[in-house]
Amino acid sequence: MGDYDDIIHLPHHVSKRHPQMSMLNRAAQFAPFAALTGYDDAIRERGRETDEWREPGEAESEELNRSVARLMERIAEQPRVRVTFFRPDERKRGGTYSVWNGRVKRIDEHERRLCLTDGRSIPMDFITQIEIVC
């Protein structure tokens, strides 16, 4: 005779007060207890792609220098520009290339930054192209 022979064949209890919980809701109770906290974030970060910085060639550097000179001549007008530049990633090697449009407020030669009228600024060392729009 086993320890549970007296109850093994009794019917399953069903509450008259509380509705039966679905299997999905029962499983959701245990979701907060993930064994590896942050694992999903780490996997997502690892899979996030970045671009590599491409050092401009001699011809590209010369064209950029000409663009900066033209920009300096018109700086009082606060010309509208389209700037392509590299933004280093804060978490991993590489970064992304971005294009910003705006009006140039000034070129900070001490900090080596191109400052736009909307408050944004771009490090001159990462600019790959400046196009004066108007």
C-alpha positions in Angstrom: 0.0 0.0 0.0 1.5 3.4 -1.0 1.5 6.7 0.9 -1.0 8.4 -1.6 -3.3 5.5 -2.5 -6.2 7.2 -0.5 -6.1 10.4 -2.7 -4.5 9.3 -6.0 -7.9 8.7 -7.7 -9.8 11.7 -6.3 -11.1 14.2 -8.9 -9.1 17.4 -9.5 -10.3 20.3 -7.4 -12.0 23.1 -9.3 -12.6 26.4 -7.4 -16.2 27.7 -7.4 -14.9 31.3 -6.5 -12.0 31.8 -8.9 -12.0 31.2 -12.6 -9.4 28.7 -13.9 -6.2 30.4 -15.1 -5.2 29.8 -18.7 -1.9 28.0 -19.4 -0.5 31.3 -21.0 -1.2 33.3 -17.8 0.2 30.5 -15.6 3.4 30.6 -17.6 3.6 34.4 -17.5 3.9 34.2 -13.7 7.4 32.8 -14.1 8.6 35.1 -16.9 10.3 37.7 -14.5 12.5 35.0 -13.2 14.9 34.8 -16.2 18.0 33.0 -15.2 20.3 35.2 -17.3 19.4 38.8 -16.6 20.6 41.1 -19.5 21.4 38.2 -21.8 18.9 39.3 -24.5 20.3 42.8 -24.4 23.8 41.5 -24.7 22.8 39.4 -27.7 21.1 42.3 -29.4 24.1 44.6 -28.8 26.5 41.9 -30.2 24.4 41.7 -33.4 24.1 45.4 -33.9 26.3 46.3 -36.9 28.6 49.3 -37.1 30.6 50.8 -40.0 34.3 51.1 -40.1 36.0 54.5 -40.3 37.4 55.0 -43.8 40.3 57.4 -43.8 39.8 59.9 -46.6 42.2 59.7 -49.5 44.3 62.6 -50.7 41.7 63.8 -53.3 38.9 63.6 -50.8 40.9 65.6 -48.2 41.7 68.3 -50.8 38.0 68.6 -51.8 37.1 68.8 -48.1 39.7 71.6 -47.5 38.3 73.5 -50.5 34.7 73.2 -49.1 35.9 74.4 -45.7 37.6 77.4 -47.4 34.4 78.3 -49.3 32.4 77.9 -46.1 34.7 80.2 -44.2 34.3 82.9 -47.0 30.5 82.8 -46.4 30.4 82.1 -42.7 28.7 85.5 -42.0 25.7 84.5 -44.1 25.2 81.3 -42.0 24.9 79.2 -45.1 22.8 76.1 -45.3 24.9 72.9 -45.6 24.7 69.2 -45.9 27.4 67.5 -43.8 28.4 63.9 -44.1 30.4 62.7 -41.1 31.4 59.6 -39.1 29.9 59.1 -35.6 32.0 56.7 -33.5 30.0 54.2 -31.5 30.1 54.6 -27.7 29.8 50.9 -27.0 31.8 49.1 -29.6 34.3 49.4 -32.4 33.3 51.4 -35.5 30.3 53.7 -35.8 27.9 55.1 -38.3 28.0 57.6 -41.1 25.4 60.4 -40.7 24.1 63.3 -42.8 23.0 66.4 -41.1 21.4 69.5 -42.7 21.5 72.9 -41.1 22.9 76.4 -41.1 26.5 77.0 -40.0 26.9 79.3 -37.0 30.7 79.1 -36.8 33.7 77.0 -37.0 35.4 76.6 -33.7 39.1 76.3 -34.6 40.2 75.7 -31.0 37.8 72.8 -30.5 37.9 71.8 -34.2 34.1 71.6 -34.4 31.6 72.8 -37.0 28.8 74.4 -35.0 25.3 74.7 -36.4 22.7 77.3 -35.5 20.4 74.6 -33.9 23.1 73.8 -31.3 24.5 70.7 -32.8 28.2 70.4 -33.5 30.3 68.1 -35.5 34.0 67.2 -34.9 36.0 68.4 -37.9 38.2 65.3 -37.9 35.2 63.1 -38.7 33.7 65.2 -41.5 33.9 63.5 -44.9 31.9 65.9 -47.0 30.5 69.4 -46.8 28.0 70.6 -49.4 26.9 74.2 -49.3 23.2 74.1 -50.2 22.5 77.8 -50.4 
